[in-house]
């Protein structure tokens, strides 16, 4: 009988049916680092969303056969240690193909049409004092005819590209730095930075992509450009972004992710003065979290467990 332990069940707000094989199921709302080893003792299957599973901890878990990551990203798991110990790792794929692109377009529309600025103006009484029927306090730009650079060509990047093209945007697909020359239909990041009215990030966080957008890249962007990040916080040098917003290097930014989650009050993008800017939007890593998407994730998670027990693992990372 498999012993299944879900270390951070509260991270998934969806119905989670029990798998169709003999098992003992244990879940915890949250798990801190010090509790991981103890809670996974005798577990054959571990389910994690964001709880880190390091090599030293995995070395203490001889019964562990499968780590089922309840997300797409697996950078919280020491994959090399899993390879060495013969632990299979699976993840969730494709479940956010609609919800994340919709969130990206919502952020783009909000910044392009200056919705936060207009909300602030109305709260301050600007419309009420207007001498005409409308109040032109903030510039409004259409997405139609604008250029969007998309970094990442998986299901999320492609989904954003499709929606952007439906709005009449010109889409630039950005090539990875390690590929030279560029594949047909792709452009180098440097060219995209100079041409784009908006940039949207949809790539994994790796040694290659960490801080791919730093001070140099932010200064290379158009001063009228927007930066959208719904992928991973570490893709952007957040201190440089804070300076860029304060000093006007770019027109605005909207983020759904930070390099440390949950963040502490000292995080550079949580400065109250920065959060008060109408051209900066921050959401708490919820682009993926529509009700439909979370249920699809939960269903796929259980399907991954069942496929593993049947001897035909799916969505295998390691």
C-alpha positions in Angstrom: 0.0 0.0 0.0 1.4 3.4 -1.0 1.8 6.1 1.7 1.0 9.4 0.1 1.9 12.7 1.8 0.8 16.1 0.5 3.0 18.7 2.2 1.2 21.9 1.2 -2.5 21.0 0.5 -3.7 24.6 1.2 -1.9 25.7 -2.0 -4.6 24.1 -4.1 -8.1 25.3 -3.7 -9.9 22.5 -5.6 -11.6 19.2 -5.0 -9.0 16.4 -4.9 -10.4 12.9 -5.4 -8.5 10.0 -3.9 -6.5 7.8 -6.3 -8.0 4.5 -7.4 -5.4 2.2 -5.8 -4.8 1.1 -2.3 -3.1 3.9 -0.3 -2.9 5.8 3.0 -3.4 9.5 2.3 -2.0 12.2 4.7 -2.0 15.9 3.9 -0.9 19.0 5.7 -2.0 22.6 4.9 1.6 23.9 5.0 5.0 22.4 5.9 8.1 24.3 7.0 11.6 23.2 6.0 12.3 21.7 9.4 9.2 19.4 9.2 9.8 18.0 5.7 12.0 15.0 6.6 9.8 14.0 9.5 6.6 14.2 7.6 7.9 12.2 4.7 9.2 9.3 6.7 7.9 6.1 5.2 6.2 8.0 2.4 6.3 6.3 -1.0 4.7 9.3 -2.8 5.3 12.9 -1.9 3.1 15.7 -3.3 4.5 19.2 -3.2 3.7 22.5 -4.7 6.3 24.9 -3.5 7.9 23.1 -0.5 11.7 22.6 -1.2 13.0 19.0 -1.4 16.7 19.2 -1.1 19.3 16.4 -1.7 20.2 16.0 2.0 16.5 15.6 2.9 15.9 13.1 0.0 18.9 11.1 1.3 17.0 10.4 4.5 13.9 9.0 2.7 14.7 5.5 1.3 11.0 4.6 0.7 10.3 7.6 -1.5 9.5 6.5 -5.1 7.6 9.5 -6.6 7.6 13.2 -6.1 4.4 14.6 -7.7 4.8 18.3 -8.1 1.5 20.0 -8.0 2.7 22.7 -10.4 4.6 23.0 -13.7 7.8 24.4 -12.2 10.1 22.0 -10.5 12.9 24.3 -9.3 12.0 23.5 -5.7 13.1 19.9 -6.1 16.7 18.7 -6.3 16.3 16.9 -9.6 19.9 15.6 -9.7 19.5 14.0 -6.3 16.3 12.4 -7.6 18.2 10.9 -10.6 20.9 9.5 -8.4 18.4 7.9 -6.0 16.0 6.7 -8.7 13.1 8.9 -7.5 10.7 9.7 -10.3 9.4 13.3 -10.5 6.3 14.3 -12.4 4.7 17.7 -12.9 1.5 19.3 -14.2 1.3 20.6 -17.7 -1.1 22.6 -19.8 -3.6 23.4 -17.1 -3.0 27.2 -17.1 -3.1 27.6 -20.9 -6.1 29.9 -20.7 -6.0 31.5 -17.3 -2.4 32.8 -17.4 -2.7 34.4 -20.9 -6.0 36.0 -19.8 -4.2 37.4 -16.7 -1.4 38.8 -18.9 -3.9 40.5 -21.2 -5.8 41.9 -18.2 -2.5 43.4 -16.9 -1.6 44.8 -20.4 -5.0 46.4 -20.8 -5.0 47.9 -17.3 -1.6 49.6 -17.8 -2.2 50.6 -21.5 -5.5 52.2 -20.6 -4.2 53.6 -17.3 -7.1 52.1 -15.3 -5.2 52.4 -11.9 -4.5 56.1 -12.7 -8.1 56.9 -13.5 -9.3 55.1 -10.4 -6.9 57.3 -8.3 -8.1 60.4 -10.1 -11.7 59.7 -9.4 -11.0 59.0 -5.8 -9.2 62.4 -5.6 -12.3 64.1 -7.1 -10.8 65.0 -10.5 -13.8 63.9 -12.6 -16.2 65.5 -10.1 -14.4 68.8 -10.7 -14.2 68.5 -14.5 -15.8 71.2 -16.6 -16.9 68.6 -19.2 -18.4 65.1 -19.3 -15.0 63.4 -19.2 -11.6 63.9 -17.6 -8.4 63.3 -19.6 -6.0 62.8 -16.7 -4.0 59.9 -18.1 -3.0 58.9 -21.6 -4.8 55.9 -23.1 -3.0 53.6 -25.6 -4.6 50.8 -27.7 -3.2 47.3 -27.9 -4.2 47.2 -31.5 -1.1 48.1 -33.6 1.3 47.8 -30.7 4.2 45.3 -30.6 4.4 42.6 -27.9 7.6 40.6 -27.4 7.0 37.2 -25.9 9.8 35.4 -24.1 9.0 31.7 -24.0 7.3 29.6 -26.6 5.5 27.0 -24.5 1.8 26.7 -24.0 1.6 30.0 -21.9 3.8 32.0 -24.3 1.9 30.7 -27.3 -1.4 31.4 -25.5 -0.4 35.0 -24.9 0.7 35.4 -28.5 -2.7 34.1 -29.8 -4.7 36.5 -27.6 -2.4 39.4 -28.4 -2.7 38.8 -32.2 -6.5 38.7 -31.7 -6.3 42.2 -30.3 -4.4 43.2 -33.4 -0.9 43.3 -31.9 2.3 42.4 -33.7 4.0 39.6 -31.8 7.8 39.1 -31.6 8.9 35.7 -30.4 12.2 36.0 -28.6 15.0 33.5 -29.1 16.9 31.9 -26.3 20.4 33.3 -25.8 22.0 29.8 -26.4 20.6 29.5 -29.9 22.5 31.3 -32.6 21.5 32.1 -35.3 17.9 32.6 -34.4 15.3 30.1 -35.6 12.9 31.3 -38.3 10.3 33.5 -36.8 12.3 34.4 -33.7 14.4 37.5 -32.9 17.2 38.1 -30.4 16.3 39.6 -27.0 18.3 42.8 -27.8 16.2 43.5 -30.9 13.0 42.8 -29.0 13.9 45.2 -26.3 14.4 48.0 -28.7 11.3 47.3 -30.8 8.6 46.2 -28.3 5.9 48.3 -26.8 5.5 45.6 -24.2 7.4 42.5 -23.1 5.9 39.4 -21.5 8.0 36.7 -19.8 7.0 33.0 -20.0 10.2 31.0 -19.5 11.5 28.9 -16.6 13.9 30.1 -14.1 17.4 28.6 -14.8 21.0 29.6 -14.4 20.7 30.9 -18.0 17.5 33.0 -17.5 18.2 34.4 -13.9 18.1 38.2 -14.1 17.7 38.0 -17.9 16.1 41.4 -17.5 18.5 43.6 -15.5 19.5 47.2 -15.5 21.0 47.1 -19.0 17.9 45.5 -20.5 15.6 47.9 -18.7 17.5 50.8 -20.0 17.5 49.3 -23.6 13.7 49.2 -23.5 11.6 52.0 -24.9 10.6 54.6 -22.3 7.0 54.0 -23.4 7.3 50.2 -23.0 5.7 47.9 -20.4 7.1 44.8 -18.7 4.9 41.9 -17.7 6.1 39.0 -15.6 3.8 36.1 -14.8 6.6 33.5 -14.9 9.2 33.6 -12.1 10.4 36.5 -10.1 14.1 35.7 -10.5 13.9 36.4 -14.2 14.1 40.1 -13.4 16.5 42.1 -11.2 13.9 43.5 -8.9 16.0 46.2 -7.4 16.8 47.5 -10.9 13.1 47.4 -11.8 12.2 49.4 -8.7 14.7 52.1 -9.9 13.4 51.9 -13.5 9.9 52.6 -12.3 10.9 55.4 -9.9 13.2 57.1 -12.5 11.0 56.5 -15.6 13.2 54.3 -17.6 10.1 52.4 -18.7 6.4 53.3 -18.8 5.2 50.6 -16.4 5.3 47.1 -15.2 2.9 44.4 -13.9 4.1 41.4 -12.0 2.4 38.3 -10.6 5.6 36.7 -9.2 8.5 37.7 -6.9 11.9 36.1 -6.3 10.9 35.2 -2.7 7.3 34.0 -2.0 5.7 34.9 0.2 7.8 38.1 0.3 8.8 40.0 3.4 8.1 43.7 3.9 11.6 44.6 2.9 11.2 43.3 -0.6 12.1 46.1 -3.1 8.9 45.8 -5.0 6.8 46.1 -1.8 7.9 49.6 -1.0 4.6 51.4 -0.3 5.6 54.3 -2.5 6.2 51.9 -5.4 2.9 50.1 -4.8 1.1 53.5 -4.9 2.4 54.2 -8.4 -0.4 53.9 -11.0 2.0 52.3 -13.5 3.0 49.4 -11.3 0.6 46.4 -10.7 1.5 43.5 -8.4 -0.7 40.4 -7.9 0.1 37.6 -5.4 1.0 34.8 -7.8 -2.6 34.1 -8.9 -2.4 34.3 -12.7 -2.7 30.5 -12.7 -5.4 30.3 -10.1 -8.8 30.5 -11.8 -11.3 27.9 -10.4 -11.3 26.0 -13.7 -7.5 25.9 -13.9 -7.0 24.7 -10.3 -9.5 21.9 -10.7 -7.8 20.8 -13.9 -4.5 20.8 -12.0 -6.0 18.7 -9.2 -7.4 16.2 -11.7 -4.1 15.9 -13.5 -2.2 15.5 -10.3 -4.2 12.4 -9.3 -4.0 11.1 -12.9 -0.2 11.3 -12.5 -0.3 9.2 -9.4 -2.4 6.6 -11.0 -0.3 6.4 -14.1 2.8 5.9 -11.9 1.3 3.1 -10.0 0.1 1.4 -13.2 3.7 1.4 -14.5 3.2 4.0 -17.2 4.3 7.3 -15.6 3.1 10.5 -17.4 4.4 14.1 -17.3 7.8 12.7 -16.2 10.5 15.3 -15.4 13.1 12.8 -14.0 
